[in-house]
């Protein structure tokens, strides 16, 4: 296992349908598709993605909210909040992160469900416009607050919040920390007046935590694949 600390991958893999199209995942078999890693990225990949022999998902860590987090105002009154982060060995702007996050295969599944179940359609171009500040509404979400490196969204019912933030490493500007967090606003019991979480969310909390990690991991992988296609040098 110690040999993995010096391993420098030449490629990463993603899953696609056997006909090569992402959307054909129901009726077609799966195969791996290889994406070359630029030469300048390989050393950084070895330290960021292969820690103790664990791959992408294990680079996603739970952490406290940063002091300046826009989501921080919900850490009170019985609300639920969480925060996850990961490091990526390249310079990533906040707009690039937001665009990648909302255009991954995983999130497109959620967008499709929202389109048919809640009449909230969306497109990749709208995700790009959300990221650059051109629009404030995307699928089932509305911008509640944003600044240079943060975006806070609320769902159309006002029950949940989604938050994305980027932070460049002070010691190495070629490494960017990607941060994703959520909040679920507590509801008040009409009989007791006590604030608490919806029982349905409490039941699904375990799934939510795993899904949050999957979403952040998918965004990270998408950014890496985009960089590999451009031939970006991470150093």
Backbone as CSV, one residue per row, in Angstrom:
resi,resn,N_x,N_y,N_z,CA_x,CA_y,CA_z,C_x,C_y,C_z
1,UNK,0.818,-1.213,0.000,0.000,0.000,0.000,0.852,1.264,0.000
2,UNK,2.080,1.182,0.590,2.899,2.376,0.662,3.332,2.837,-0.721
3,UNK,3.361,1.909,-1.699,3.762,2.290,-3.033,2.826,3.276,-3.682
4,UNK,1.588,3.342,-3.215,0.620,4.258,-3.806,0.979,5.717,-3.560
5,UNK,1.745,5.989,-2.522,2.098,7.375,-2.232,2.966,7.975,-3.335
6,UNK,3.666,7.114,-4.113,4.503,7.603,-5.201,3.877,7.355,-6.565
7,UNK,2.657,6.841,-6.564,2.003,6.527,-7.835,1.522,7.801,-8.519
8,UNK,1.854,7.949,-9.802,1.440,9.114,-10.576,0.605,8.643,-11.756
9,UNK,-0.720,8.731,-11.680,-1.589,8.178,-12.717,-1.453,8.911,-14.042
10,UNK,-1.474,8.145,-15.129,-1.428,8.723,-16.462,-2.817,8.960,-17.028
11,UNK,-3.846,8.419,-16.371,-5.205,8.617,-16.857,-6.183,8.395,-15.718
12,UNK,-7.403,8.898,-15.886,-8.504,8.607,-14.988,-9.615,8.008,-15.824
13,UNK,-10.600,7.413,-15.158,-11.634,6.706,-15.881,-13.010,7.212,-15.492
14,UNK,-13.925,7.158,-16.449,-15.328,7.445,-16.177,-16.160,6.383,-16.872
15,UNK,-17.411,6.246,-16.439,-18.305,5.253,-17.025,-19.185,5.876,-18.080
16,UNK,-19.337,5.171,-19.196,-20.261,5.595,-20.241,-20.988,4.369,-20.762
17,UNK,-22.103,4.611,-21.415,-22.811,3.518,-22.061,-21.975,2.928,-23.175
18,UNK,-22.267,1.685,-23.566,-21.452,0.997,-24.554,-21.499,1.678,-25.910
19,UNK,-22.516,2.497,-26.161,-22.555,3.235,-27.420,-21.888,4.596,-27.312
20,UNK,-21.285,4.882,-26.113,-20.521,6.105,-25.944,-21.325,7.300,-25.502
21,UNK,-22.646,7.155,-25.362,-23.468,8.300,-24.993,-23.907,8.184,-23.543
22,UNK,-23.764,9.278,-22.813,-24.081,9.260,-21.396,-25.549,8.934,-21.139
23,UNK,-26.428,9.429,-21.984,-27.846,9.288,-21.702,-28.346,7.863,-21.871
24,UNK,-27.547,7.011,-22.516,-28.013,5.670,-22.813,-27.601,4.704,-21.716
25,UNK,-27.953,5.041,-20.453,-27.476,4.242,-19.342,-28.475,3.198,-18.883
26,UNK,-29.668,3.179,-19.443,-30.659,2.220,-18.990,-30.601,0.914,-19.775
27,UNK,-30.459,1.017,-21.097,-30.541,-0.180,-21.903,-29.224,-0.703,-22.419
28,UNK,-28.140,-0.006,-22.142,-26.843,-0.390,-22.678,-25.902,-0.812,-21.563
29,UNK,-24.950,-1.699,-21.917,-23.935,-2.075,-20.954,-22.987,-0.924,-20.720
30,UNK,-22.189,-1.060,-19.665,-21.261,0.009,-19.315,-19.850,-0.370,-19.731
31,UNK,-19.044,0.618,-20.007,-17.619,0.404,-20.246,-16.861,1.599,-19.695
32,UNK,-15.576,1.388,-19.409,-14.748,2.477,-18.925,-14.259,3.322,-20.090
33,UNK,-14.228,4.617,-19.896,-13.619,5.519,-20.861,-12.425,6.177,-20.201
34,UNK,-11.302,6.184,-20.890,-10.056,6.685,-20.325,-9.851,8.153,-20.690
35,UNK,-9.417,8.942,-19.693,-9.096,10.353,-19.906,-7.650,10.576,-19.503
36,UNK,-6.772,11.011,-20.423,-5.365,11.219,-20.068,-5.194,12.357,-19.072
37,UNK,-4.278,12.179,-18.163,-3.932,13.221,-17.196,-2.720,13.977,-17.732
38,UNK,-2.778,15.319,-17.833,-1.626,16.087,-18.313,-0.388,15.805,-17.485
39,UNK,0.772,15.834,-18.139,2.033,15.508,-17.478,2.227,16.326,-16.211
40,UNK,1.916,17.613,-16.270,2.145,18.477,-15.116,1.233,18.208,-13.945
41,UNK,0.160,17.437,-14.171,-0.806,17.172,-13.099,-0.493,15.906,-12.324
42,UNK,0.362,15.036,-12.884,0.458,13.677,-12.330,1.000,13.649,-10.915
43,UNK,1.999,14.487,-10.633,2.562,14.498,-9.281,1.518,14.965,-8.289
44,UNK,0.719,15.959,-8.653,-0.297,16.481,-7.753,-1.420,15.461,-7.568
45,UNK,-1.729,14.707,-8.625,-2.748,13.677,-8.489,-2.315,12.645,-7.463
46,UNK,-1.035,12.307,-7.467,-0.560,11.255,-6.577,-0.791,11.629,-5.121
47,UNK,-0.646,12.920,-4.773,-0.792,13.333,-3.384,-2.226,13.647,-3.011
48,UNK,-3.073,14.006,-3.989,-4.423,14.421,-3.678,-5.459,13.312,-3.834
49,UNK,-5.189,12.317,-4.673,-6.208,11.326,-4.971,-5.870,9.921,-4.494
50,UNK,-4.633,9.693,-4.083,-4.246,8.344,-3.733,-3.707,8.267,-2.312
51,UNK,-4.296,9.031,-1.427,-3.896,9.053,-0.028,-4.310,7.744,0.634
52,UNK,-3.301,7.011,1.157,-3.532,5.738,1.836,-4.309,4.743,0.981
53,UNK,-4.071,4.791,-0.324,-4.690,3.810,-1.203,-6.151,4.058,-1.499
54,UNK,-6.699,5.178,-1.099,-8.116,5.479,-1.337,-8.251,6.409,-2.529
55,UNK,-9.328,6.247,-3.304,-9.513,7.018,-4.526,-10.432,8.199,-4.279
56,UNK,-11.037,8.686,-5.344,-11.734,9.963,-5.355,-12.683,10.185,-4.177
57,UNK,-13.581,9.255,-3.930,-14.589,9.494,-2.900,-13.974,9.730,-1.532
58,UNK,-12.823,9.124,-1.296,-12.203,9.249,0.016,-11.414,10.547,0.158
59,UNK,-11.360,11.340,-0.924,-10.745,12.665,-0.799,-11.765,13.709,-0.369
60,UNK,-13.032,13.323,-0.279,-14.088,14.229,0.177,-14.172,14.148,1.695
61,UNK,-13.973,15.258,2.371,-13.928,15.268,3.827,-15.004,16.191,4.393
62,UNK,-15.571,15.782,5.514,-16.482,16.640,6.257,-15.656,17.652,7.046
63,UNK,-16.154,18.870,7.180,-15.399,19.910,7.873,-16.355,20.949,8.450
64,UNK,-15.896,21.762,9.391,-16.720,22.865,9.901,-16.900,23.926,8.823
65,UNK,-17.942,24.699,8.930,-18.141,25.801,8.007,-17.069,26.863,8.228
66,UNK,-16.507,27.435,7.166,-15.558,28.542,7.336,-16.251,29.727,8.003
67,UNK,-15.509,30.559,8.720,-16.119,31.700,9.419,-16.880,32.654,8.503
68,UNK,-16.447,32.753,7.243,-17.080,33.691,6.317,-18.176,33.049,5.466
69,UNK,-18.522,31.798,5.746,-19.487,31.072,4.915,-20.865,31.742,4.934
70,UNK,-21.436,31.929,3.758,-22.789,32.478,3.670,-23.808,31.543,4.300
71,UNK,-23.479,30.268,4.346,-24.388,29.281,4.948,-24.396,29.374,6.470
72,UNK,-23.418,30.085,7.036,-23.264,30.124,8.491,-24.463,30.668,9.242
73,UNK,-25.280,31.500,8.595,-26.428,32.076,9.293,-27.496,31.044,9.626
74,UNK,-27.364,29.840,9.063,-28.355,28.790,9.351,-27.888,27.825,10.437
75,UNK,-26.711,28.080,11.013,-26.224,27.213,12.090,-26.853,27.656,13.402
76,UNK,-28.149,27.504,13.522,-28.872,27.907,14.723,-30.341,27.526,14.574
77,UNK,-31.084,27.704,15.632,-32.546,27.539,15.638,-33.020,26.167,15.182
78,UNK,-32.230,25.136,15.452,-32.652,23.775,15.137,-32.452,23.375,13.694
79,UNK,-31.839,24.252,12.872,-31.594,23.902,11.476,-30.476,22.872,11.368
80,UNK,-30.493,22.114,10.269,-29.399,21.180,9.986,-28.459,21.827,8.976
81,UNK,-27.157,21.753,9.215,-26.163,22.229,8.253,-25.034,21.207,8.157
82,UNK,-24.405,21.152,6.993,-23.219,20.321,6.829,-22.260,21.007,5.871
83,UNK,-21.050,20.484,5.786,-20.028,21.085,4.942,-19.015,20.009,4.559
84,UNK,-18.676,19.952,3.273,-17.688,19.001,2.762,-16.687,19.754,1.887
85,UNK,-15.459,19.266,1.879,-14.444,19.926,1.068,-13.529,18.895,0.431
86,UNK,-12.855,19.311,-0.621,-11.828,18.499,-1.263,-10.864,19.440,-1.968
87,UNK,-9.649,18.979,-2.197,-8.642,19.782,-2.881,-8.470,19.281,-4.305
88,UNK,-8.249,20.210,-5.216,-8.029,19.855,-6.613,-6.729,20.505,-7.069
89,UNK,-5.851,19.770,-7.745,-4.504,20.275,-8.048,-4.458,21.187,-9.264
90,UNK,-5.239,22.226,-9.247,-5.243,23.212,-10.332,-5.973,24.460,-9.846
91,UNK,-5.813,25.534,-10.562,-6.541,26.760,-10.264,-7.941,26.655,-10.857
92,UNK,-8.954,26.796,-10.021,-10.346,26.696,-10.452,-11.080,27.952,-9.996
93,UNK,-11.727,28.637,-10.922,-12.524,29.793,-10.535,-13.846,29.319,-9.948
94,UNK,-14.503,30.215,-9.227,-15.787,29.838,-8.639,-16.817,29.548,-9.730
95,UNK,-16.795,30.316,-10.805,-17.735,30.081,-11.902,-17.510,28.721,-12.546
96,UNK,-16.256,28.314,-12.696,-15.965,26.995,-13.252,-16.485,25.893,-12.335
97,UNK,-16.319,26.067,-11.048,-16.790,25.080,-10.073,-18.307,24.951,-10.108
98,UNK,-19.015,26.063,-10.085,-20.480,26.027,-10.103,-20.988,25.375,-11.383
99,UNK,-20.400,25.749,-12.514,-20.815,25.156,-13.784,-20.596,23.653,-13.778
100,UNK,-19.425,23.221,-13.338,-19.130,21.794,-13.302,-20.068,21.057,-12.357
101,UNK,-20.336,21.647,-11.204,-21.178,21.000,-10.193,-22.572,20.693,-10.740
102,UNK,-23.156,21.656,-11.426,-24.536,21.497,-11.877,-24.676,20.858,-13.254
103,UNK,-23.537,20.465,-13.858,-23.616,19.802,-15.162,-23.008,18.404,-15.154
104,UNK,-22.754,17.851,-13.970,-22.270,16.472,-13.905,-23.390,15.508,-14.265
105,UNK,-22.998,14.288,-14.609,-23.982,13.254,-14.923,-24.915,13.013,-13.728
106,UNK,-24.318,12.967,-12.527,-25.117,12.701,-11.326,-26.169,13.787,-11.127
107,UNK,-25.750,15.042,-11.255,-26.719,16.113,-11.011,-27.737,16.214,-12.136
108,UNK,-27.365,15.800,-13.331,-28.333,15.814,-14.431,-29.477,14.836,-14.170
109,UNK,-29.193,13.763,-13.452,-30.267,12.847,-13.055,-31.255,13.568,-12.149
110,UNK,-30.726,14.313,-11.177,-31.597,15.083,-10.288,-32.369,16.144,-11.065
111,UNK,-31.700,16.800,-12.006,-32.379,17.802,-12.821,-33.504,17.189,-13.653
112,UNK,-33.277,15.981,-14.151,-34.318,15.306,-14.934,-35.521,14.979,-14.064
113,UNK,-35.265,14.516,-12.847,-36.368,14.213,-11.916,-37.155,15.483,-11.603
114,UNK,-36.461,16.583,-11.386,-37.139,17.847,-11.094,-37.945,18.343,-12.298
115,UNK,-37.452,18.073,-13.484,-38.169,18.476,-14.688,-39.517,17.779,-14.782
116,UNK,-39.521,16.464,-14.525,-40.747,15.691,-14.704,-41.638,15.662,-13.466
117,UNK,-41.051,15.786,-12.291,-41.836,15.659,-11.062,-42.246,17.010,-10.479
118,UNK,-41.477,18.057,-10.782,-41.788,19.371,-10.209,-41.929,20.455,-11.268
119,UNK,-41.894,20.060,-12.541,-42.001,21.025,-13.649,-40.956,22.131,-13.524
120,UNK,-39.704,21.711,-13.227,-38.594,22.655,-13.075,-37.464,22.260,-14.030
121,UNK,-37.633,22.511,-15.335,-36.592,22.136,-16.298,-35.372,23.045,-16.199
122,UNK,-34.254,22.569,-16.714,-33.028,23.367,-16.721,-32.107,22.849,-17.812
123,UNK,-31.147,23.671,-18.200,-30.176,23.302,-19.229,-28.765,23.576,-18.722
124,UNK,-27.784,22.993,-19.414,-26.391,23.253,-19.068,-26.042,24.722,-19.269
125,UNK,-26.616,25.327,-20.293,-26.337,26.743,-20.548,-26.856,27.616,-19.407
126,UNK,-27.996,27.245,-18.845,-28.522,27.978,-17.687,-27.604,27.813,-16.483
127,UNK,-27.001,26.632,-16.335,-26.040,26.424,-15.249,-24.837,27.347,-15.426
128,UNK,-24.381,27.496,-16.668,-23.267,28.403,-16.973,-23.653,29.847,-16.647
129,UNK,-24.863,30.241,-16.991,-25.305,31.606,-16.729,-25.501,31.843,-15.223
130,UNK,-25.945,30.828,-14.505,-26.029,30.936,-13.046,-24.644,31.169,-12.463
131,UNK,-23.667,30.440,-12.973,-22.312,30.528,-12.449,-21.689,31.895,-12.679
132,UNK,-21.961,32.501,-13.843,-21.333,33.803,-14.118,-22.182,34.984,-13.646
133,UNK,-23.314,34.695,-12.988,-24.118,35.752,-12.403,-25.146,36.364,-13.330
134,UNK,-25.351,35.765,-14.519,-26.301,36.323,-15.481,-27.750,36.078,-15.079
135,UNK,-27.998,34.970,-14.369,-29.349,34.652,-13.905,-29.304,34.292,-12.431
136,UNK,-30.443,34.408,-11.769,-30.543,34.085,-10.343,-31.500,32.933,-10.063
137,UNK,-32.045,32.338,-11.118,-32.955,31.205,-10.942,-32.477,30.047,-11.816
138,UNK,-32.409,28.865,-11.227,-31.945,27.683,-11.953,-32.712,26.472,-11.464
139,UNK,-33.471,25.839,-12.364,-34.277,24.666,-12.019,-35.133,24.979,-10.794
140,UNK,-34.944,24.241,-9.716,-35.772,24.429,-8.515,-35.150,25.391,-7.515
141,UNK,-34.082,26.092,-7.910,-33.351,26.928,-6.961,-33.354,28.399,-7.350
142,UNK,-33.270,29.230,-6.332,-33.191,30.675,-6.491,-31.983,31.164,-5.698
143,UNK,-31.231,32.088,-6.277,-30.073,32.637,-5.561,-30.567,33.447,-4.362
144,UNK,-30.052,33.107,-3.199,-30.358,33.869,-1.990,-29.282,34.913,-1.722
145,UNK,-28.039,34.537,-2.006,-26.928,35.454,-1.774,-25.710,34.942,-2.537
146,UNK,-24.884,35.854,-2.978,-23.641,35.445,-3.638,-22.575,36.507,-3.426
147,UNK,-21.319,36.071,-3.499,-20.209,37.013,-3.540,-19.163,36.454,-4.487
148,UNK,-17.953,36.944,-4.429,-16.941,36.607,-5.425,-16.639,35.120,-5.484
149,UNK,-16.632,34.449,-4.353,-16.261,33.032,-4.352,-17.276,32.144,-3.632
150,UNK,-18.520,32.623,-3.479,-19.564,31.834,-2.824,-20.901,32.004,-3.546
151,UNK,-21.723,30.973,-3.445,-23.075,31.016,-3.982,-23.995,30.275,-3.021
152,UNK,-25.056,30.945,-2.594,-26.035,30.351,-1.685,-27.383,30.322,-2.388
153,UNK,-27.952,29.129,-2.513,-29.224,28.940,-3.200,-30.275,28.419,-2.236
154,UNK,-31.528,28.780,-2.494,-32.658,28.243,-1.748,-33.589,27.533,-2.715
155,UNK,-34.204,26.453,-2.268,-35.131,25.755,-3.150,-36.451,26.517,-3.217
156,UNK,-37.287,26.167,-4.187,-38.492,26.958,-4.443,-39.506,26.893,-3.306
157,UNK,-39.366,25.955,-2.402,-40.245,25.891,-1.229,-39.641,26.581,-0.005
158,UNK,-38.381,26.966,-0.111,-37.727,27.645,0.995,-37.325,26.745,2.146
159,UNK,-37.273,25.443,1.896,-36.982,24.496,2.968,-35.505,24.128,3.070
160,UNK,-34.769,24.181,1.949,-33.367,23.774,1.958,-32.489,24.858,1.345
161,UNK,-31.192,24.770,1.644,-30.210,25.667,1.067,-29.046,24.840,0.530
162,UNK,-28.492,25.296,-0.592,-27.280,24.702,-1.156,-26.234,25.795,-1.283
163,UNK,-24.987,25.453,-0.999,-23.939,26.467,-0.912,-22.643,25.929,-1.506
164,UNK,-22.018,26.719,-2.366,-20.754,26.339,-2.991,-19.735,27.450,-2.809
165,UNK,-18.491,27.051,-2.521,-17.431,28.017,-2.253,-16.101,27.485,-2.777
166,UNK,-15.253,28.353,-3.274,-13.889,28.000,-3.656,-12.908,28.819,-2.836
167,UNK,-11.802,28.168,-2.444,-10.763,28.851,-1.663,-9.401,28.426,-2.203
168,UNK,-8.605,29.347,-2.753,-7.245,28.991,-3.183,-6.347,28.769,-1.975
169,UNK,-5.447,27.802,-2.083,-4.497,27.543,-1.006,-3.540,28.718,-0.887
170,UNK,-3.311,29.188,0.329,-2.382,30.294,0.536,-0.957,29.893,0.188
171,UNK,-0.602,28.637,0.514,0.773,28.185,0.286,1.038,27.812,-1.164
172,UNK,-0.026,27.503,-1.916,0.143,27.068,-3.306,-1.090,27.486,-4.091
173,UNK,-0.941,28.514,-4.890,-2.082,29.046,-5.637,-2.547,28.105,-6.741
174,UNK,-1.782,27.031,-7.012,-2.183,26.057,-8.010,-3.061,24.952,-7.430
175,UNK,-3.416,25.066,-6.175,-4.348,24.129,-5.540,-5.573,24.913,-5.089
176,UNK,-6.743,24.398,-5.387,-7.989,25.054,-5.017,-8.807,24.120,-4.141
177,UNK,-9.369,24.664,-3.100,-10.271,23.892,-2.247,-11.702,24.126,-2.711
178,UNK,-12.393,23.024,-3.013,-13.798,23.069,-3.398,-14.638,22.715,-2.176
179,UNK,-15.612,23.554,-1.864,-16.427,23.351,-0.663,-17.900,23.326,-1.054
180,UNK,-18.635,22.387,-0.471,-20.065,22.258,-0.721,-20.777,22.000,0.596
181,UNK,-21.856,22.723,0.808,-22.621,22.534,2.033,-24.107,22.665,1.799
182,UNK,-24.881,22.184,2.751,-26.341,22.232,2.666,-26.919,22.647,4.009
183,UNK,-28.132,23.133,3.948,-28.887,23.417,5.173,-30.322,22.986,4.960
184,UNK,-30.918,22.470,6.005,-32.347,22.162,6.016,-32.963,22.986,7.130
185,UNK,-33.897,23.836,6.747,-34.503,24.752,7.712,-35.503,23.987,8.582
186,UNK,-35.390,24.180,9.879,-36.287,23.502,10.810,-37.711,24.034,10.670
187,UNK,-38.666,23.158,10.909,-40.078,23.543,10.915,-40.582,23.558,12.352
188,UNK,-41.590,24.353,12.594,-42.111,24.494,13.950,-43.363,23.634,14.132
189,UNK,-43.351,22.833,15.186,-44.495,21.999,15.503,-45.670,22.882,15.935
190,UNK,-46.810,22.803,15.249,-47.930,23.687,15.579,-48.522,23.434,16.966
191,UNK,-48.311,22.232,17.503,-48.869,21.906,18.819,-47.946,22.318,19.950
192,UNK,-46.655,22.017,19.805,-45.716,22.302,20.889,-44.956,23.610,20.688
193,UNK,-44.908,24.067,19.439,-44.143,25.277,19.144,-42.656,25.047,19.038
194,UNK,-42.212,23.798,19.212,-40.786,23.488,19.145,-40.344,23.374,17.694
195,UNK,-39.123,23.852,17.414,-38.558,23.771,16.069,-37.768,22.478,15.923
196,UNK,-37.933,21.829,14.799,-37.219,20.583,14.546,-37.229,20.233,13.072
197,UNK,-36.470,19.205,12.731,-36.381,18.785,11.343,-37.575,17.914,10.967
198,UNK,-37.915,17.984,9.700,-38.982,17.141,9.163,-38.591,15.679,9.352
199,UNK,-39.514,14.823,9.848,-39.196,13.399,10.050,-38.708,12.707,8.787
200,UNK,-39.219,13.122,7.626,-38.786,12.501,6.369,-37.304,12.771,6.131
201,UNK,-36.879,14.040,6.354,-35.462,14.348,6.164,-34.609,13.602,7.179
202,UNK,-35.062,13.528,8.413,-34.305,12.798,9.433,-34.094,11.353,9.014
203,UNK,-35.099,10.771,8.384,-35.006,9.383,7.913,-34.002,9.265,6.770
204,UNK,-33.936,10.305,5.914,-33.070,10.269,4.734,-31.704,10.907,4.972
205,UNK,-31.383,11.240,6.209,-30.152,11.955,6.505,-28.915,11.183,6.058
206,UNK,-28.905,9.882,6.282,-27.759,9.073,5.871,-27.537,9.129,4.366
207,UNK,-28.629,9.013,3.606,-28.532,9.104,2.151,-28.034,10.482,1.732
208,UNK,-28.541,11.520,2.395,-28.138,12.890,2.060,-26.627,13.075,2.211
209,UNK,-26.055,12.536,3.262,-24.630,12.699,3.502,-23.807,12.011,2.420
210,UNK,-24.222,10.814,2.020,-23.513,10.101,0.951,-23.679,10.842,-0.373
211,UNK,-24.901,11.287,-0.651,-25.190,11.977,-1.909,-24.396,13.280,-2.020
212,UNK,-24.232,13.988,-0.915,-23.448,15.219,-0.922,-22.002,14.941,-1.313
213,UNK,-21.449,13.863,-0.792,-20.085,13.484,-1.148,-19.987,13.106,-2.628
214,UNK,-20.991,12.391,-3.116,-21.001,11.983,-4.523,-21.063,13.204,-5.435
215,UNK,-21.900,14.179,-5.083,-22.017,15.390,-5.896,-20.696,16.150,-5.970
216,UNK,-20.039,16.317,-4.827,-18.771,17.043,-4.809,-17.690,16.276,-5.563
217,UNK,-17.664,14.962,-5.378,-16.701,14.133,-6.083,-16.923,14.214,-7.591
218,UNK,-18.174,14.189,-8.018,-18.489,14.252,-9.446,-18.051,15.584,-10.052
219,UNK,-18.248,16.665,-9.311,-17.810,17.976,-9.793,-16.293,18.020,-9.933
220,UNK,-15.608,17.453,-8.962,-14.144,17.408,-9.000,-13.655,16.622,-10.219
221,UNK,-14.250,15.469,-10.453,-13.849,14.650,-11.590,-14.149,15.348,-12.912
222,UNK,-15.256,16.059,-12.981,-15.601,16.772,-14.212,-14.586,17.875,-14.507
223,UNK,-14.184,18.593,-13.482,-13.173,19.638,-13.663,-11.847,19.049,-14.147
224,UNK,-11.492,17.891,-13.610,-10.246,17.236,-14.012,-10.327,16.774,-15.468
225,UNK,-11.448,16.203,-15.852,-11.611,15.755,-17.239,-11.577,16.933,-18.203
226,UNK,-12.192,18.035,-17.815,-12.157,19.220,-18.664,-10.727,19.732,-18.824
227,UNK,-9.956,19.702,-17.733,-8.569,20.142,-17.799,-7.744,19.213,-18.684
228,UNK,-8.022,17.904,-18.601,-7.271,16.947,-19.423,-7.548,17.153,-20.901
229,UNK,-8.774,17.514,-21.239,-9.111,17.760,-22.641,-8.420,19.015,-23.161
230,UNK,-8.244,20.002,-22.277,-7.576,21.235,-22.671,-6.062,21.104,-22.648
231,UNK,-5.577,20.012,-22.016,-4.142,19.848,-21.856,-3.558,20.795,-20.844
232,UNK,-4.391,21.184,-19.841,-3.951,22.150,-18.835,-2.819,21.588,-17.989
233,UNK,-1.799,22.396,-17.782,-0.698,22.042,-16.883,-1.046,22.538,-15.494
234,UNK,-1.097,21.637,-14.502,-1.543,22.011,-13.162,-0.466,22.712,-12.352
235,UNK,0.745,22.693,-12.787,1.794,23.310,-11.992,1.988,24.762,-12.363
